[in-house]
Amino acid sequence: MTRPSAPIAPWRPGMPGGDNLPSGPTGQPTAARGDGSGPQAQTPTVTIGSYPDYPSAQRAVDYLADNRFPVEHTAIVGTDLTLVETVLGRLTTARAALLGAGTGAWFGLFIGLLFGIFTAGNWLAVILVGLVIGAIWGAVFGAVAHAMSGGQRDFTSASSLRAGQYAVIVDAQLADQARQLLNRMHLTPTGATAR
């Protein structure tokens, strides 16, 4: 005969067993606040300067670090982000096969080295065979993949993300100290606004 079980109440702050929570990937979990609003909000930050390029913003943070400012309370934030795709050249079936052969040769070299370690005989031949077979298969796959695209993308390109401006932000309670230090530096920011 089975007895009906009593309903189990969910765990709440202050209940027994809260100290026995397992640690997660970021360490020991903290107890939730009793008001049910979730974790604490991030520390308020203030923008102490905006710079036209990353090296200028990096120089400002480096200057703060050199003057013993607690730079773990700063961040460099890129704003006005733009994705730039630079076209490198035309992509033909032959060029796709050549690029595929290069990629395949690297993979074949890796597999050849892996098998070459465990070979009792001529390990150099195993490495060369892996390299050649990888290059051949890479060329075949590269040419077939390009032919199957139907001329939709007949160029190679490289993408990069660029920011129009770089803001140096600091925790609000340290903003005045950071501004005083940067005023001594001869690199003038383009603006300073609260965030």
N, C-alpha and C positions, 0 to 999 in steps of 0.2 A: 504494500500500500504506500503510495507516495503522498507526501504532504505538500500543500501549495506553498510555494516560496514567497517570502515577503518581498515587496518591491525594493530595489536597491536605489538609494538616493545618490545622485551624482556628487562627486567630490567638490567641495567649496573651500575657499581660503579659511584657515583656522581649524579645519577638520583633521583628525589624526591621520598619519601617513603622508602628509605633505612634505616631510623632510626626506622621504624615501623615493622621491621621483628620480628616474634614471636620467643621466646626463645625455644631452643630445649632441649634434655635430658642433654646436657653438658653445658647449660647456653646460654647466648646471643651470636648469631653468629657474627663473625667478618666479616667486609667487605672484599671481595676478592681483591687481588692485580690487578691493572689495566693492567698488562702485559699478563694476561690470563694464567700464568704458574701454577696457583693453590696455595694451602697453602704453607706457609714457610716450608722449610726443617727443620728437627730436628737439635738441637744444636750438633755440632761435639763433639765426646767423645774420650777419651784416656784411654787405659787400663793401670792402675797403678800397677797392680800386678795380678799374677795367682797363685792359691793355689790348693793343691791336694785334699782338702775336704772342704765341706761347712762350718763346724765350724771354720776353719782357716780364710776363707773369711769373715764370720760373725764377727769374732773377730777383723779383720782389720777395718771393717766399724764401729763397736762399739767403737773402739779406736778413730776413726775420730770424732764420735759423742761426746765422752767424752771430746775431745779437742776443742769443739765448732766449728767444721767444718760443713758447710751447707750440711748435708748428703742427703737432698732432691735432690741433683745434682749427686748422685751416684746410681749405680745399681750393683747387683751381677748376672752375666750371666754364666749359666752352659753350657759348651761346650763338644763336643765328647759324645753326649747323646746316651745311650744304654737302650733298653727296656729289662727288665729282668722279665721272668715269672717263678715264683717259684712253682713247683709242690708240692701240699700239701698232696695228697694221691689218692688212687684209688676210682673211683666212681662207685658203684653198684646201682642197682635199689632200693635196701633197703636203702642205704645211701642217694640216691636222694629223696626218700620218707621222710626220717627223716629230711633232710635239708628243704624240702618243708613244712613239718609239723611245723618246727620252724618258718619259715617265715609266714605261714598261721596263726599260733597262735598269733603272734604279730599283724597281721591285724585284726584277730578276737577280740583280746583284745581291740584294738582301737575302733572297731565298737560296742563292748559290752559296753565300757565306754561311748560312744556317746549316745547309747540308754538308758544306765543306768541312765544318768543325768535326762532324761525326764520320767522316770518310777516312778509311785506313789507307787508301791508295793515293792517287794524284788529286789532291784537293784543289789545285789551281785549275785543272780541267773542269771540275765540277762548278767552280765559280764562273768560269768563262761560258760554259754551256748555259747556266742559269741566266747570265747577262744577255746572251744572244737570243735565247728563247723568249725572255721577257721583252726585249726590244721588238722582236717580230710580232708577238701577240699585241703589244702596245700599239704598234703601227696599224695593225689590222683593226683593232677596236677604235682607234682614233679616226681612221678613214671611214669606217662604217658609221660611226656616230655623226660625223660631219655630213655624210651623204644622206643620212636619215633626217637631218634637220631641214632639208628642202630649201636651203638658201635663206632661212629665216635670220640667221646671225652669222654673216660672212666676215666677221672681224674679231680680233682679240682685243681685250681691254683690261685695265686695272682700275679698281674702284678705291677711292679714299674718302674719308670724312673730314671736312674742314670746318673750322669755326670762324665766324666773322669777328668775334671778340672773346677775350678770356677774362673772366671775373675772378678775383681773389676774394674768397669769403672767409670770415672768421666768426667764431662763437661770439654772441653779442656782448658777453661780459668782458671779453678781451679786446674788443674793437678799438677802444680809445688807446690802449697800449700799442696796438699794431699800427694805428694811424700815426702816432708820435714817432715810432721807429721809421716808418716809411717817409715821413716828412724830412728826416735827416738824410735820406737817400736822394740822389739827384735824378731819379727816374720818376717822372710825374705821371700818375695815372690819368686816363681820360675822363674819369668820373667816379663818384662814390655815392652809392645809393643804398638805402636800407632794403633788406630783402625779407 
